[in-house]
Amino acid sequence: MQLSIVICTRNRASQLSQSLQSFTTVQYPAHWELVIVDNGSKDETQDVIRNYRESLPLRSVIEPQAGASRARNRGWKMSQGDIVAFTDDDCYPADDFLYSIIRCFEENPRLGFTGGRILLHDPDDYPITIQERAYREDLYPGDFLPAGLIHGANWACRRTALESVGGFDERFGPGALFVCEDVDIMARMLGRGWHGAYDPGPLVYHHHRRRTQLEVLQLLRQYARGRGAYYSKCILNPKVRMAYLRNWCEEMRRQSWKISARELASGAEFLVRSAAAQFLAK
């Protein structure tokens, strides 16, 4: 199986340079490629990309319209791999990262996607946007996919699974109205009959540089807003409706009313916007 790694970036030349440098040490003798999508950067991102063209199997494209999901769609569509993996411009892969991804798919031909471990690179960073779970968790068609089990900074899927759901929903993701674009696309794959898994084998180190309570609070608010829209979208799907209704209610019992209120508000906003878009399209 051929493997493509997609990294989308916007105005983070320094972070991207460190990430690309880390990829120069990965061990994988078979064919692979690294696809960089510059999402309309105004800094030295293009200079960084040029600096690594000789040391990495690198291809790049500029997507001028802002939006992480739009950039990821541009990246996977220009990639050539049977397996397409996604990571972020502030992540550093373990040396066996590529081996570990391919192993997951070779072991299970029905596996549509998998996500792996994400550990802190800098211990001074706040312990957030990481996944330290050391045991595997399998997901089956129609299962409820909780936000946070698999992170967009370390996940991979079959190209055929991506094609089966039409790629990323561009209403979701950084630069759009709601985050949770990664969870949304994996949930849609489960809804289309694919299997999924969290597997601790593929490992990246996240250098997110968030250290203040304010930065963390802002991020958690974005996540709550994204979850509400994601859950509402899944509830519209009759194949998974009951699973998401049941699990969302259970989660709201465990969390604070403020978080639940934020989720419900964004879920209602998503439904209203979706209905309005359908009305205008007629």
C-alpha positions as CSV (number, residue, x, y, z in Angstrom):
1,M,0.0,0.0,0.0
2,Q,1.2,3.5,-0.9
3,L,1.0,6.1,1.9
4,S,0.4,9.8,1.7
5,I,0.8,12.2,4.7
6,V,-1.2,15.4,4.4
7,I,-0.2,18.5,6.5
8,C,-2.2,21.8,6.2
9,T,-0.6,25.0,7.4
10,R,-1.4,28.7,7.5
11,N,1.0,31.4,8.6
12,R,3.1,29.1,10.9
13,A,6.4,28.9,9.0
14,S,8.5,28.3,12.1
15,Q,6.3,25.4,13.4
16,L,6.1,23.9,9.9
17,S,9.9,23.9,9.6
18,Q,10.3,22.0,12.8
19,S,7.6,19.5,11.8
20,L,9.2,18.9,8.4
21,Q,12.6,18.5,10.0
22,S,11.2,15.7,12.2
23,F,10.0,13.8,9.1
24,T,13.5,13.5,7.8
25,T,14.2,10.8,10.4
26,V,11.2,8.6,9.8
27,Q,12.1,5.0,8.7
28,Y,10.1,3.6,5.8
29,P,11.7,2.1,2.7
30,A,8.5,1.8,0.6
31,H,6.9,4.6,-1.4
32,W,5.4,7.5,0.5
33,E,4.8,11.1,0.0
34,L,4.3,14.2,2.1
35,V,1.6,16.6,0.8
36,I,1.8,20.2,2.2
37,V,-1.2,22.5,1.7
38,D,-0.5,26.1,2.2
39,N,-3.8,27.6,3.2
40,G,-3.1,31.1,2.0
41,S,-0.1,32.0,4.2
42,K,1.4,35.5,4.1
43,D,4.6,34.6,6.0
44,E,7.7,32.5,4.9
45,T,5.8,29.2,4.5
46,Q,6.7,28.8,0.8
47,D,10.4,29.3,1.6
48,V,10.2,26.6,4.2
49,I,8.6,24.2,1.7
50,R,11.3,24.9,-0.8
51,N,14.0,24.2,1.7
52,Y,12.8,20.6,2.2
53,R,12.1,19.6,-1.4
54,E,15.3,17.7,-1.7
55,S,15.3,16.0,1.7
56,L,11.7,14.8,1.7
57,P,9.3,13.2,-0.9
58,L,7.4,16.4,-0.8
59,R,4.6,17.8,-2.9
60,S,2.8,21.1,-2.2
61,V,-0.2,23.2,-3.3
62,I,-1.7,26.5,-2.3
63,E,-5.3,26.7,-1.3
64,P,-6.0,30.4,-1.1
65,Q,-9.4,30.2,0.5
66,A,-9.1,29.8,4.3
67,G,-10.6,26.8,6.1
68,A,-8.9,23.6,7.4
69,S,-11.4,21.3,5.9
70,R,-11.1,22.9,2.5
71,A,-7.4,22.6,2.7
72,R,-7.6,19.0,3.7
73,N,-9.9,18.2,0.8
74,R,-7.4,19.8,-1.5
75,G,-4.6,17.8,0.0
76,W,-6.1,14.3,-0.1
77,K,-7.5,14.8,-3.6
78,M,-4.0,15.6,-5.0
79,S,-2.4,12.8,-3.0
80,Q,-1.7,9.4,-4.5
81,G,-1.6,7.0,-1.6
82,D,-4.0,4.1,-1.0
83,I,-3.7,5.2,2.7
84,V,-4.0,9.0,3.5
85,A,-2.8,10.1,6.9
86,F,-3.3,13.5,8.5
87,T,-1.2,15.3,11.0
88,D,-0.6,19.0,12.0
89,D,2.1,21.4,11.4
90,D,3.1,21.4,15.0
91,C,3.5,17.6,15.4
92,Y,6.6,15.4,15.2
93,P,6.3,11.8,14.2
94,A,8.0,8.9,16.0
95,D,10.6,7.1,13.8
96,D,8.3,4.2,13.1
97,F,5.2,6.3,12.5
98,L,4.7,5.2,8.9
99,Y,5.3,1.5,9.6
100,S,2.7,1.7,12.4
101,I,0.1,3.3,10.2
102,I,0.4,0.7,7.4
103,R,0.4,-2.2,10.0
104,C,-3.0,-1.2,11.2
105,F,-4.5,-1.4,7.8
106,E,-2.7,-4.6,6.8
107,E,-4.1,-6.4,9.9
108,N,-7.8,-5.6,9.0
109,P,-9.0,-5.2,5.4
110,R,-12.3,-3.8,6.7
111,L,-10.6,-1.0,8.6
112,G,-11.6,2.4,7.1
113,F,-9.7,4.6,9.5
114,T,-7.5,4.6,12.6
115,G,-6.1,7.1,15.0
116,G,-3.1,7.0,17.2
117,R,-1.4,8.3,20.3
118,I,-0.5,12.0,20.7
119,L,2.0,12.9,23.5
120,L,3.2,16.3,24.6
121,H,6.5,17.3,23.0
122,D,7.2,20.1,25.5
123,P,6.3,19.3,29.1
124,D,5.8,23.0,29.8
125,D,2.8,23.0,27.4
126,Y,-0.6,22.5,28.9
127,P,-1.7,18.8,28.8
128,I,-4.4,19.3,26.3
129,T,-5.1,18.1,22.7
130,I,-3.2,14.9,23.5
131,Q,-4.3,11.2,23.6
132,E,-2.2,9.0,25.9
133,R,-4.4,5.9,25.9
134,A,-2.2,2.8,25.7
135,Y,-4.8,0.2,24.6
136,R,-6.7,-0.3,21.4
137,E,-10.4,0.4,21.0
138,D,-12.3,-0.9,18.0
139,L,-15.2,0.8,16.4
140,Y,-17.9,-0.9,14.3
141,P,-20.4,0.4,11.7
142,G,-23.0,2.6,13.3
143,D,-21.1,3.0,16.6
144,F,-21.2,6.3,18.5
145,L,-17.8,8.0,18.1
146,P,-17.1,10.2,21.1
147,A,-15.3,13.5,20.5
148,G,-11.7,13.2,21.8
149,L,-11.1,9.5,21.2
150,I,-9.3,10.1,18.0
151,H,-7.7,13.5,17.2
152,G,-7.1,15.1,13.8
153,A,-3.4,15.5,14.6
154,N,-2.9,11.8,14.2
155,W,-5.3,9.8,12.1
156,A,-5.3,7.9,8.8
157,C,-7.8,6.3,6.5
158,R,-8.2,4.4,3.3
159,R,-8.7,6.6,0.2
160,T,-11.8,4.5,-0.6
161,A,-13.3,5.5,2.7
162,L,-12.6,9.2,2.1
163,E,-14.2,8.9,-1.3
164,S,-17.2,7.0,0.0
165,V,-18.2,10.0,2.3
166,G,-17.1,12.8,-0.1
167,G,-14.3,14.1,2.0
168,F,-14.5,16.7,4.8
169,D,-17.6,18.8,5.4
170,E,-16.3,22.3,4.9
171,R,-18.8,23.7,7.4
172,F,-16.6,22.2,10.1
173,G,-13.0,22.8,11.1
174,P,-10.7,25.8,12.0
175,G,-11.7,28.7,9.8
176,A,-15.3,27.6,9.6
177,L,-18.3,28.0,11.9
178,F,-17.7,24.8,13.9
179,V,-14.7,22.6,14.7
180,C,-14.9,18.8,15.0
181,E,-14.3,18.2,11.3
182,D,-12.1,15.2,12.0
183,V,-14.7,13.5,14.3
184,D,-17.5,14.3,11.8
185,I,-15.8,12.6,8.9
186,M,-14.9,9.5,10.9
187,A,-18.5,9.2,12.2
188,R,-19.7,9.4,8.6
189,M,-17.4,6.6,7.7
190,L,-18.8,4.5,10.5
191,G,-22.3,5.4,9.2
192,R,-21.3,4.1,5.7
193,G,-20.3,0.7,7.1
194,W,-16.6,1.1,7.6
195,H,-14.8,-0.2,10.7
196,G,-12.5,2.2,12.7
197,A,-10.1,1.9,15.6
198,Y,-8.0,3.8,18.0
199,D,-4.6,2.2,18.0
200,P,-1.7,3.4,20.2
201,G,0.9,2.3,17.7
202,P,1.1,5.3,15.4
203,L,2.6,8.1,17.6
204,V,3.2,11.8,17.2
205,Y,4.4,14.4,19.6
206,H,2.4,17.6,19.8
207,H,4.1,20.9,20.3
208,H,1.1,23.1,20.5
209,R,2.6,25.8,22.7
210,R,-0.5,26.6,24.7
211,R,0.4,27.5,28.3
212,T,-2.1,29.9,29.8
213,Q,-5.5,29.2,31.2
214,L,-7.1,31.7,28.8
215,E,-5.7,29.8,25.8
216,V,-7.0,26.6,27.1
217,L,-10.4,28.0,28.0
218,Q,-10.8,29.5,24.5
219,L,-10.0,26.1,23.0
220,L,-12.4,24.2,25.2
221,R,-15.2,26.6,24.3
222,Q,-14.5,26.0,20.6
223,Y,-14.6,22.2,21.2
224,A,-17.9,22.5,23.0
225,R,-19.4,24.5,20.2
226,G,-18.1,22.0,17.6
227,R,-19.4,19.0,19.5
228,G,-22.9,20.4,19.6
229,A,-23.0,20.9,15.8
230,Y,-21.4,17.4,15.3
231,Y,-24.0,15.7,17.5
232,S,-26.9,17.5,15.9
233,K,-25.6,16.5,12.4
234,C,-25.4,12.9,13.5
235,I,-28.9,13.0,14.9
236,L,-30.2,13.9,11.5
237,N,-28.8,10.6,10.2
238,P,-31.5,7.9,10.9
239,K,-28.8,5.2,10.8
240,V,-27.0,6.5,13.9
241,R,-29.7,8.8,15.4
242,M,-30.6,6.8,18.5
243,A,-26.9,6.1,19.4
244,Y,-26.1,9.8,19.4
245,L,-29.2,10.9,21.2
246,R,-28.6,8.4,24.0
247,N,-24.9,9.1,24.3
248,W,-25.2,12.9,24.1
249,C,-27.8,12.8,26.9
250,E,-25.5,10.6,29.0
251,E,-22.6,13.0,28.5
252,M,-24.7,16.0,29.5
253,R,-25.5,14.3,32.8
254,R,-21.8,14.1,33.6
255,Q,-20.6,17.6,32.5
256,S,-21.4,21.1,33.7
257,W,-24.6,22.8,32.6
258,K,-22.5,25.6,31.0
259,I,-20.8,23.1,28.6
260,S,-24.2,21.5,27.9
261,A,-25.8,24.8,27.2
262,R,-23.0,25.7,24.8
263,E,-23.4,22.4,23.0
264,L,-27.2,22.7,22.7
265,A,-26.9,26.3,21.5
266,S,-24.4,25.4,18.7
267,G,-26.4,22.3,17.9
268,A,-29.5,24.4,17.4
269,E,-27.5,26.9,15.3
270,F,-26.3,24.1,13.1
271,L,-29.8,22.9,12.5
272,V,-31.2,26.3,11.7
273,R,-28.3,27.1,9.3
274,S,-28.7,23.7,7.6
275,A,-32.4,24.2,7.2
276,A,-31.9,27.7,5.8
277,A,-29.3,26.5,3.3
278,Q,-31.6,23.8,2.1
279,F,-34.5,26.3,1.7
280,L,-32.3,28.7,-0.3
281,A,-31.1,25.8,-2.5
282,K,-34.6,25.0,-3.6
